[in-house]
Amino acid sequence: MPITVLVVDDSGFFRRRVCELLETDPRLKAIGTAANGREAVEKTLELKPDVITMDYEMPVMDGISAVREIMARQPTPVLMFSSLTHEGARVTLDALEAGAVDYLPKNFEDISRNTEKMAKVLCDRVITVARSQASSAPASRPQVASRQALKSPGAESAEIAKSRPSLHDRIAARREEARKKQEQQLAEKADAKSRLAPAVKPKAQPRHFSLVMIGTSTGGPMALQTVLTRLPADFPAPLVLIQHMPSTFTGAFAERLNSLCKIRVKEAEDGDLLKPGLALLAPGGKQLMVDKRNGGSVRVLPGDERLNYKPCVDVTFGSAAKVFPGKVLALVLTGMGADGREGARMLKETGSVIWAQDEASSVIYGMPMAVAKANLAEEIINLADIADKLTSDVT
């Protein structure tokens, strides 16, 4: 049975072209279109699509408002179309916080050509979004500090109460199945361990790390926001963040995180020093290398066309393995693919520590799964627990 898609855009031309591109893949079927956010909500309730593609600037109701209402009434994976501008990045990040899973650049020139490459990118992304586990409103995710919550102490709890979703049966069943599977696996592992070694594993002792690194992709912006907003201002280690993201987005994303977090967050520049309580975000379209000069700094280099990802988690992790052998704590969070696995392997070979996000809390269980399956992760952790564990385990 094909994945059904609702296409939402105020441009009739764009709606038609997106439908045509989707129909090039037999795994997908466009079952309806909507010209504004209000119509999108109504069509979602009526058609119950598997995925929605959503524009953000529309009459009657904008895309972000539509995403919020859809997540509250009929949680459905949403792929946003975004302009590659600083303002477009800010709007897209708002959409992700509202509940959208992922985004694609909105380029009329590319979409009008109906190129094979554009069709493949769109179809592959829709299929990935359809498999995601982020189809509920933000209220059902780990609580995250938002701009509104910072302005008004009671705003977050009020908004959560107001927008608490009635989960779609299909999504609820999928999550319940994943939860039971995870519980069964944990129980089996615990049983096996108890037979081999009755003694309880001692709690990890706090340890000094020269650097904490976090690599992520799809679902990463909100995962990073969830973790970083809960770290104290005096967090004792420097942080480096590698998020798969276009060059026009990383500056806006760093600004957003800096406005929400107690620690400092900035888009990395060549020569920036690694400092406790400072998180450096790798610039989009480039590669970030950890350097030993000045006691620890970063190099920002042009993106290598031979690499699929710019920035690439493997590249940054690998550079840190050489500079701080055995003294890095690296986390791999939600994301498609396996970027980070080989870099984590290099780090682990020097004695550094690797953590991976668990399947239940990942939007896309690709990158952390690759690390876990390679037996590189010392800890598999739910997203909601990562900040507390960082605070207690890092000195």
Backbone torsions as a table, in degrees:
resi	resn	phi	psi	omega
1	MET	NA	128.4	-176.8
2	PRO	-70.6	157.0	173.9
3	ILE	-75.4	126.0	-177.2
4	THR	-91.2	140.6	-173.8
5	VAL	-130.7	134.0	171.0
6	LEU	-103.0	125.1	-177.1
7	VAL	-102.5	121.7	-175.9
8	VAL	-120.0	119.9	177.6
9	ASP	-167.3	145.5	180.0
10	ASP	-79.7	-9.0	177.5
11	SER	-93.7	119.1	177.6
12	GLY	-61.6	-37.7	177.8
13	PHE	-61.4	-45.9	-177.7
14	PHE	-65.4	-40.1	178.2
15	ARG	-60.2	-46.4	-178.9
16	ARG	-62.5	-44.0	-177.0
17	ARG	-66.7	-40.8	178.7
18	VAL	-63.3	-42.2	177.9
19	CYS	-60.6	-42.9	180.0
20	GLU	-63.7	-41.3	178.9
21	LEU	-65.6	-40.3	179.3
22	LEU	-63.9	-36.5	-177.2
23	GLU	-71.5	-8.9	176.7
24	THR	-74.4	-12.5	-179.5
25	ASP	-112.7	117.7	-177.8
26	PRO	-64.0	-13.1	178.3
27	ARG	-79.0	-9.5	-173.9
28	LEU	-122.7	152.0	176.2
29	LYS	-146.8	121.1	175.0
30	ALA	-78.2	115.1	-175.3
31	ILE	-103.4	-1.4	179.0
32	GLY	178.0	165.8	177.1
33	THR	-134.9	159.9	176.4
34	ALA	-143.8	145.3	-174.7
35	ALA	-100.6	-5.3	178.0
36	ASN	-158.2	171.6	-175.3
37	GLY	-64.7	-38.4	179.7
38	ARG	-63.9	-43.9	178.3
39	GLU	-65.2	-34.1	178.4
40	ALA	-62.3	-42.6	178.6
41	VAL	-62.5	-46.1	-178.5
42	GLU	-63.0	-44.2	-179.6
43	LYS	-67.7	-33.7	177.8
44	THR	-63.5	-44.8	178.7
45	LEU	-64.9	-35.3	-177.4
46	GLU	-78.5	-47.8	-170.6
47	LEU	-94.0	-22.5	-178.0
48	LYS	49.7	60.2	-179.6
49	PRO	-68.8	161.2	175.6
50	ASP	-78.4	-31.5	-178.5
51	VAL	-143.6	149.4	173.6
52	ILE	-122.4	131.4	167.6
53	THR	-97.6	133.1	-168.0
54	MET	-134.0	128.9	168.7
55	ASP	-82.9	162.0	-179.6
56	TYR	-106.1	-26.2	-177.8
57	GLU	-105.4	102.0	-176.5
58	MET	-144.0	157.5	176.8
59	PRO	-74.8	169.1	176.9
60	VAL	69.5	-60.2	175.6
61	MET	-147.2	128.7	-178.8
62	ASP	-74.3	168.7	-175.1
63	GLY	-63.8	-38.7	-178.5
64	ILE	-66.5	-43.1	177.3
65	SER	-62.8	-38.5	178.8
66	ALA	-64.4	-41.7	178.6
67	VAL	-60.5	-45.3	-179.9
68	ARG	-58.8	-45.9	-177.0
69	GLU	-69.1	-38.9	178.2
70	ILE	-62.6	-43.0	-179.5
71	MET	-65.7	-30.1	179.2
72	ALA	-78.5	-30.6	-172.4
73	ARG	-108.1	-35.0	-177.0
74	GLN	-151.7	73.9	-173.7
75	PRO	-52.1	123.2	-175.1
76	THR	-144.2	136.9	177.7
77	PRO	-59.8	131.9	-177.5
78	VAL	-120.5	131.6	172.6
79	LEU	-107.8	115.0	-178.7
80	MET	-85.5	144.6	167.7
81	PHE	-97.5	132.6	-172.6
82	SER	-133.7	144.5	172.6
83	SER	-79.9	144.7	-178.4
84	LEU	-86.1	62.8	176.6
85	THR	-129.1	168.1	178.6
86	HIS	-61.7	-43.3	178.7
87	GLU	-67.1	-39.9	176.7
88	GLY	-59.8	-37.4	177.7
89	ALA	-64.5	-43.3	-179.9
90	ARG	-62.6	-43.2	179.3
91	VAL	-64.5	-41.9	180.0
92	THR	-62.9	-41.1	177.8
93	LEU	-63.9	-36.4	174.8
94	ASP	-63.3	-40.1	179.2
95	ALA	-65.0	-39.9	177.6
96	LEU	-64.1	-39.3	178.0
97	GLU	-67.1	-32.1	178.7
98	ALA	-71.5	-19.0	176.9
99	GLY	135.1	-5.8	177.0
100	ALA	-63.0	150.5	-177.1
101	VAL	-88.3	-44.3	-173.0
102	ASP	-154.7	-179.6	-176.8
103	TYR	-145.9	158.7	173.7
104	LEU	-135.5	145.2	176.2
105	PRO	-62.8	138.6	177.4
106	LYS	-96.6	107.1	-177.3
107	ASN	-128.4	107.0	-176.8
108	PHE	-63.1	-33.3	-179.6
109	GLU	-64.4	-46.3	179.3
110	ASP	-66.5	-41.8	-176.2
111	ILE	-69.0	-30.2	-178.3
112	SER	-74.5	-26.7	-178.9
113	ARG	-75.2	-20.3	-179.9
114	ASN	55.3	41.6	-178.8
115	THR	-69.4	153.5	178.9
116	GLU	-61.9	-37.3	179.8
117	LYS	-63.5	-45.1	-179.7
118	MET	-63.1	-41.8	179.5
119	ALA	-61.1	-42.9	-179.0
120	LYS	-65.9	-43.4	179.9
121	VAL	-60.5	-47.5	-178.6
122	LEU	-63.7	-49.6	-176.7
123	CYS	-63.9	-43.7	179.0
124	ASP	-62.1	-39.9	-179.3
125	ARG	-68.3	-40.4	178.1
126	VAL	-62.3	-41.9	179.4
127	ILE	-64.9	-40.3	177.0
128	THR	-62.6	-45.5	179.7
129	VAL	-62.1	-37.9	179.9
130	ALA	-61.8	-29.5	-178.5
131	ARG	-88.0	-1.5	-174.5
132	SER	-71.1	164.8	177.4
133	GLN	-110.7	16.3	-176.6
134	ALA	-107.7	54.7	-175.6
135	SER	-106.7	22.2	177.3
136	SER	-121.3	167.0	-178.7
137	ALA	-66.8	158.6	179.1
138	PRO	-54.0	-27.0	-178.6
139	ALA	-61.5	-26.5	-178.1
140	SER	-91.0	-3.5	176.9
141	ARG	-92.9	171.9	173.0
142	PRO	-55.4	138.5	-176.5
143	GLN	-63.9	135.7	-176.4
144	VAL	-126.7	137.4	176.3
145	ALA	-65.7	131.2	179.4
146	SER	-120.8	167.8	178.8
147	ARG	-59.3	-42.8	-178.0
148	GLN	-63.6	-40.8	-179.2
149	ALA	-65.0	-34.7	179.6
150	LEU	-70.0	-32.1	-178.9
151	LYS	-76.3	-35.5	-175.9
152	SER	-132.3	116.7	-173.9
153	PRO	-55.7	-32.9	-177.5
154	GLY	-95.0	1.6	-172.7
155	ALA	-67.0	-40.7	-175.0
156	GLU	-65.1	-48.2	-178.8
157	SER	-65.2	-35.2	178.4
158	ALA	-66.5	-42.8	-179.7
159	GLU	-66.4	-39.2	178.5
160	ILE	-62.3	-45.5	179.4
161	ALA	-63.7	-37.8	-177.5
162	LYS	-68.6	-39.5	-171.1
163	SER	-105.2	14.9	-178.0
164	ARG	-58.7	123.2	-170.8
165	PRO	-83.1	154.0	165.9
166	SER	-96.7	102.9	-166.7
167	LEU	-65.3	139.2	175.3
168	HIS	-59.7	134.1	-174.2
169	ASP	-56.6	-40.8	-177.5
170	ARG	-64.0	-43.3	-178.9
171	ILE	-68.5	-42.0	179.6
172	ALA	-62.3	-41.3	179.9
173	ALA	-63.7	-40.8	-180.0
174	ARG	-64.5	-42.3	-179.6
175	ARG	-68.6	-38.9	179.0
176	GLU	-64.2	-39.0	177.7
177	GLU	-63.6	-42.7	178.8
178	ALA	-64.3	-39.5	-179.7
179	ARG	-64.5	-45.4	-179.5
180	LYS	-64.7	-39.2	178.9
181	LYS	-62.3	-43.2	-179.8
182	GLN	-65.1	-42.4	178.8
183	GLU	-61.8	-40.7	179.0
184	GLN	-63.5	-43.7	179.3
185	GLN	-63.3	-42.2	179.2
186	LEU	-64.5	-39.9	179.8
187	ALA	-64.9	-41.5	179.3
188	GLU	-63.9	-42.3	178.9
189	LYS	-64.6	-41.6	-179.3
190	ALA	-64.7	-39.2	179.3
191	ASP	-64.8	-42.8	179.9
192	ALA	-64.1	-42.0	-179.9
193	LYS	-65.3	-38.9	-178.1
194	SER	-65.8	-32.2	178.1
195	ARG	-72.5	-36.8	-177.1
196	LEU	-82.0	-38.1	-175.6
197	ALA	-144.8	94.2	-177.0
198	PRO	-59.2	-27.3	-177.2
199	ALA	-65.6	139.4	178.7
200	VAL	-73.2	134.2	179.5
201	LYS	-65.5	125.7	-178.6
202	PRO	-65.5	148.3	178.6
203	LYS	-64.2	138.8	-179.3
204	ALA	-60.0	135.0	179.0
205	GLN	-83.4	145.9	176.9
206	PRO	-54.8	144.0	-174.6
207	ARG	-140.3	147.7	176.9
208	HIS	-84.1	129.5	174.4
209	PHE	-120.7	138.4	177.1
210	SER	-74.1	-20.9	-176.1
211	LEU	-160.3	138.2	171.1
212	VAL	-111.1	129.2	-177.2
213	MET	-124.1	140.8	179.0
214	ILE	-130.4	123.2	177.2
215	GLY	-115.7	138.1	-175.8
216	THR	-162.2	167.6	179.6
217	SER	-141.4	-116.8	-177.6
218	THR	-58.6	126.9	-175.5
219	GLY	87.7	-6.7	-175.4
220	GLY	-65.8	-41.3	-178.2
221	PRO	-54.0	-46.4	179.8
222	MET	-76.2	-30.0	176.0
223	ALA	-65.3	-45.6	177.5
224	LEU	-62.1	-41.9	179.2
225	GLN	-61.7	-40.7	178.7
226	THR	-60.1	-44.0	-177.1
227	VAL	-74.4	-52.7	-169.8
228	LEU	-69.3	-31.4	-179.1
229	THR	-69.4	-12.8	-178.7
230	ARG	-103.6	1.6	177.6
231	LEU	-84.0	143.3	179.9
232	PRO	-73.1	156.8	-179.4
233	ALA	-60.4	-30.1	-178.9
234	ASP	-96.2	29.0	177.4
235	PHE	-52.3	130.5	-165.2
236	PRO	-79.9	-6.0	-176.0
237	ALA	-122.8	153.1	170.8
238	PRO	-70.5	155.0	178.1
239	LEU	-127.2	144.2	172.4
240	VAL	-125.6	129.6	-176.5
241	LEU	-114.2	130.4	176.4
242	ILE	-122.2	106.8	-179.3
243	GLN	-118.9	125.5	174.9
244	HIS	-64.0	114.9	-172.8
245	MET	-165.7	144.6	179.0
246	PRO	-63.6	159.5	-176.9
247	SER	-62.3	-32.1	-179.0
248	THR	-77.7	-8.6	-177.2
249	PHE	-98.3	-31.7	-170.3
250	THR	-66.2	-33.6	177.5
251	GLY	-63.5	-46.2	179.2
252	ALA	-65.3	-37.0	179.8
253	PHE	-67.2	-41.9	177.9
254	ALA	-62.8	-41.5	178.0
255	GLU	-60.9	-42.7	-179.7
256	ARG	-61.8	-49.5	-179.7
257	LEU	-61.3	-41.7	-179.3
258	ASN	-62.1	-34.6	-179.7
259	SER	-74.1	-21.3	-176.8
260	LEU	-100.4	-23.6	-170.9
261	CYS	-96.5	157.0	171.7
262	LYS	-79.8	-35.2	173.2
263	ILE	-73.9	167.1	175.4
264	ARG	-89.2	141.0	177.1
265	VAL	-132.3	132.4	176.8
266	LYS	-146.0	153.9	172.4
267	GLU	-69.5	129.4	-174.2
268	ALA	-66.3	141.9	172.8
269	GLU	-122.0	152.2	-178.4
270	ASP	-56.2	126.5	178.7
271	GLY	94.4	-5.6	178.0
272	ASP	-56.9	137.8	178.7
273	LEU	-84.7	146.7	174.0
274	LEU	-81.9	121.4	-176.7
275	LYS	-132.7	144.2	175.8
276	PRO	-56.4	139.3	178.3
277	GLY	76.1	8.4	177.7
278	LEU	-119.1	127.4	177.0
279	ALA	-108.2	123.6	178.9
280	LEU	-102.9	121.8	-179.0
281	LEU	-94.6	124.6	-179.9
282	ALA	-61.2	130.0	-179.5
283	PRO	-67.2	141.1	176.8
284	GLY	-64.9	146.3	178.5
285	GLY	80.3	0.0	-177.8
286	LYS	-131.7	176.6	176.5
287	GLN	-115.5	139.5	179.9
288	LEU	-110.3	126.0	178.7
289	MET	-118.3	139.1	173.7
290	VAL	-83.6	135.1	-174.7
291	ASP	-124.6	148.7	-177.4
292	LYS	-85.0	-10.3	-177.0
293	ARG	-63.4	147.5	178.2
294	ASN	58.4	30.8	177.8
295	GLY	81.4	1.2	-179.4
296	GLY	131.7	114.6	-179.4
297	SER	-149.5	-174.4	179.7
298	VAL	-125.8	149.9	171.5
299	ARG	-112.6	132.6	175.8
300	VAL	-108.2	116.9	-174.1
301	LEU	-117.9	157.1	177.3
302	PRO	-58.6	147.4	178.6
303	GLY	-67.4	134.1	179.7
304	ASP	-84.4	121.4	-177.1
305	GLU	-64.8	-16.9	178.7
306	ARG	-76.3	-13.4	-178.6
307	LEU	-99.8	138.8	179.4
308	ASN	-69.2	-33.5	-174.1
309	TYR	-111.2	133.3	177.5
310	LYS	-139.7	95.6	11.3
311	PRO	-81.2	160.9	-178.3
312	CYS	-115.6	126.0	-179.0
313	VAL	-63.2	-42.5	-179.8
314	ASP	-57.5	-43.0	-178.5
315	VAL	-62.3	-47.9	-177.2
316	THR	-69.5	-43.6	177.2
317	PHE	-59.9	-44.2	-178.5
318	GLY	-61.9	-38.4	178.9
319	SER	-66.5	-36.9	180.0
320	ALA	-68.9	-30.4	178.7
321	ALA	-61.0	-32.9	179.9
322	LYS	-79.4	-34.9	-175.0
323	VAL	-83.2	-40.8	-177.4
324	PHE	-125.5	63.8	-178.0
325	PRO	-59.6	126.7	177.9
326	GLY	75.2	4.6	-174.1
327	LYS	-125.0	23.5	-178.4
328	VAL	-117.9	138.9	168.2
329	LEU	-108.1	115.9	-176.9
330	ALA	-115.0	133.7	179.1
331	LEU	-116.6	136.5	173.6
332	VAL	-115.6	118.4	-176.5
333	LEU	-106.4	-175.7	-176.5
334	THR	-45.0	142.4	178.5
335	GLY	164.1	154.8	179.1
336	MET	-83.8	146.9	176.3
337	GLY	91.5	-157.0	-175.4
338	ALA	-132.3	15.5	178.4
339	ASP	-59.5	131.6	-177.8
340	GLY	110.1	-23.3	-177.3
341	ARG	-65.2	-49.3	-177.4
342	GLU	-70.9	-35.3	175.2
343	GLY	-64.7	-39.8	177.1
344	ALA	-64.2	-36.9	178.1
345	ARG	-61.9	-44.4	179.2
346	MET	-62.7	-40.8	178.7
347	LEU	-64.4	-46.4	-177.2
348	LYS	-63.0	-34.9	179.4
349	GLU	-63.5	-22.4	177.6
350	THR	-92.1	-3.8	-179.5
351	GLY	101.0	5.1	176.9
352	SER	-74.0	168.9	-173.7
353	VAL	-108.6	137.1	-179.6
354	ILE	-120.0	132.6	170.9
355	TRP	-118.8	152.0	176.4
356	ALA	-134.2	145.3	176.0
357	GLN	-69.8	147.2	-179.5
358	ASP	-80.1	166.6	-177.3
359	GLU	-67.2	-39.5	-174.5
360	ALA	-60.9	-33.7	-176.8
361	SER	-101.7	1.5	-179.8
362	SER	-86.7	137.6	172.4
363	VAL	-67.0	-48.3	174.8
364	ILE	-127.7	115.8	-177.1
365	TYR	-89.9	70.0	179.4
366	GLY	-112.8	-67.4	-178.6
367	MET	-59.5	-49.6	179.3
368	PRO	-66.9	-31.9	177.3
369	MET	-64.2	-40.3	179.7
370	ALA	-60.7	-40.0	178.8
371	VAL	-68.9	-43.2	-178.7
372	ALA	-65.8	-43.6	-178.5
373	LYS	-66.5	-26.1	177.5
374	ALA	-83.8	5.3	179.4
375	ASN	58.3	37.8	-179.8
376	LEU	-98.8	-18.9	-173.2
377	ALA	-87.5	124.9	174.9
378	GLU	-75.9	-30.7	179.8
379	GLU	-135.6	139.2	170.6
380	ILE	-111.8	116.9	-165.7
381	ILE	-128.0	140.0	172.8
382	ASN	-69.1	142.3	-177.1
383	LEU	-53.7	-39.9	-176.8
384	ALA	-64.6	-18.9	-176.2
385	ASP	-101.2	-8.0	-171.7
386	ILE	-64.9	-46.0	-177.6
387	ALA	-60.1	-45.0	179.8
388	ASP	-63.4	-39.0	-179.8
389	LYS	-69.1	-38.8	175.9
390	LEU	-60.8	-44.2	-177.4
391	THR	-64.6	-36.9	-177.3
392	SER	-84.9	-27.8	-172.5
393	ASP	-98.2	-14.7	-176.7
394	VAL	-106.8	127.3	178.5
395	THR	-117.6	NA	NA
